[in-house]
Amino acid sequence: MHQIKKPIISTMKMDIKKKYKRMIVGTTENMIPFYVLNGFTKYHHTVKNFFVDNYDEEVWDGLKIMINNEHDFYNEIKNWDFSYINYIKENFTRWDMYEILRNNSNSESRVLDLGTGGGEKVLKYFPEVKEIIATDFSEEMIKTANENLKNSDKNNITFRQMDNLNMNTPDNYFDIVVARHTCIDAEQIYKALKTNGLLILRGVDKLDCWELKRLFGKGQAYKDSKPISLIDYENILDAGFKDVELVPIHIREYYKTKNDLLALLLKTPILADFSETQDNKNLEKEEIDLNKLDEYIKRNSSEKGILLIRRYYGITARK
Ligand SMILES: C[S@@+](CC[C@H](N)C(=O)[O-])C[C@H]1O[C@@H](n2cnc3c(N)ncnc32)[C@H](O)[C@@H]1O
């Protein structure tokens, strides 16, 4: 199967190259990268395992991240799985949210995971506790999460749709609330937690991939005047939490090839003008300028790969 797939892919590629000056490349459900002539849902060609099979080949004339609003962006992506991208990580900060979660939970704990995506992290890294409720505002993410759940041996996890900014969980119910790379409302989380309950938050900070964003003159939180880490930190303090710790997390990632880096940029909003502090409703379709990307790659290549400096932050807080 694998052997006959490649020639077919090459033929399709030649055809597409001849036909279209501009095209869009992205990933769809089940990690299927695709070409699109126009519109996110009208797939002209779907090429399974494109990124996996074609790492050495340049086939793009134009690259776009499609954004109408944040909800639709995540709904189109449908999962938060990056296992097909080839990169290594060097962690300079010892702050591991799953270790904190393990150290603060036991078999009787009730845990809420906000903005869970396709449940990838909950299913893989969360400890065995009494109950895990994992939520996301994207119905497609929850669909993926439930499929992933079916293929797991877990029976203590429930996935369901919920907006983090309009939570409908019971009050004083959870021992721990986890939020990884998603937006939060500190006051609503405070209500959902039991007394002495723990909030464990990890976020993507303003200076994440900063050199790349500066080169492109845009990107996630690029125009925010106040870093989201500080906004979260202050909101969490103001909501009444105690023992609030904010830890900057420094990570260096090395992407094996340009296509690995592109795969990341197409899937994530790194180069999109997403903001936690502004209205994301009418964002335009974002184009990735390949000349700028080449310039970045020239400046950041080494034998380890193409360097991307990541800036996250971790917050822990007690009710
Ligand atoms: C960057 S992904 C992170 C997924 C997962 N937490 C992880 O770390 O792998 C962000 C997720 O948050 C969800 N999300 C964004 N805004 C949300 C909101 N207001 N309410 C609920 N989910 C939201 C998205 O649909 C997406 O699945």
The ligand as a Tripos MOL2 file, in Angstrom:
@<TRIPOS>MOLECULE
LIG
   27    29     1     0     0
SMALL
NO_CHARGES

@<TRIPOS>ATOM
      1 C1         -3.9200   25.2320   21.4790 C.3       1 LIG1
      2 S1         -5.2040   24.0690   21.6700 S.3       1 LIG1
      3 C2         -4.6910   23.2260   23.1350 C.3       1 LIG1
      4 C3         -5.3490   21.8930   23.3180 C.3       1 LIG1
      5 C4         -4.9150   21.1110   24.5740 C.3       1 LIG1
      6 N1         -5.2030   21.8210   25.7930 N.3       1 LIG1
      7 C5         -3.4500   20.7790   24.5120 C.2       1 LIG1
      8 O1         -2.6800   21.4040   25.2230 O.co2     1 LIG1
      9 O2         -3.0780   19.9120   23.7280 O.co2     1 LIG1
     10 C6         -6.4730   25.1650   22.2680 C.3       1 LIG1
     11 C7         -7.8080   24.5090   22.4660 C.3       1 LIG1
     12 O3         -8.6320   25.3870   23.2240 O.3       1 LIG1
     13 C8         -9.9050   25.4220   22.6370 C.3       1 LIG1
     14 N2        -10.5100   26.7240   22.9570 N.ar      1 LIG1
     15 C9        -10.1250   27.9480   22.5380 C.ar      1 LIG1
     16 N3        -10.9270   28.8870   23.0640 N.ar      1 LIG1
     17 C10       -11.8340   28.2350   23.8330 C.ar      1 LIG1
     18 C11       -12.9430   28.6540   24.6330 C.ar      1 LIG1
     19 N4        -13.3010   29.9410   24.7270 N.pl3     1 LIG1
     20 N5        -13.6350   27.7130   25.2800 N.ar      1 LIG1
     21 C12       -13.3200   26.4060   25.1660 C.ar      1 LIG1
     22 N6        -12.3080   25.9400   24.4100 N.ar      1 LIG1
     23 C13       -11.5620   26.8510   23.7620 C.ar      1 LIG1
     24 C14        -9.6780   25.1880   21.1540 C.3       1 LIG1
     25 O4        -10.8250   24.6890   20.5100 O.3       1 LIG1
     26 C15        -8.5200   24.2020   21.1770 C.3       1 LIG1
     27 O5         -8.9540   22.8740   21.1670 O.3       1 LIG1
@<TRIPOS>BOND
     1     1     2 1
     2     2     3 1
     3     2    10 1
     4     3     4 1
     5     4     5 1
     6     5     6 1
     7     5     7 1
     8     7     8 2
     9     7     9 1
    10    10    11 1
    11    11    12 1
    12    11    26 1
    13    12    13 1
    14    13    14 1
    15    13    24 1
    16    14    15 ar
    17    14    23 ar
    18    15    16 ar
    19    16    17 ar
    20    17    18 ar
    21    17    23 ar
    22    18    19 1
    23    18    20 ar
    24    20    21 ar
    25    21    22 ar
    26    22    23 ar
    27    24    25 1
    28    24    26 1
    29    26    27 1
@<TRIPOS>SUBSTRUCTURE
     1 LIG1         1 GROUP 0 **** ****
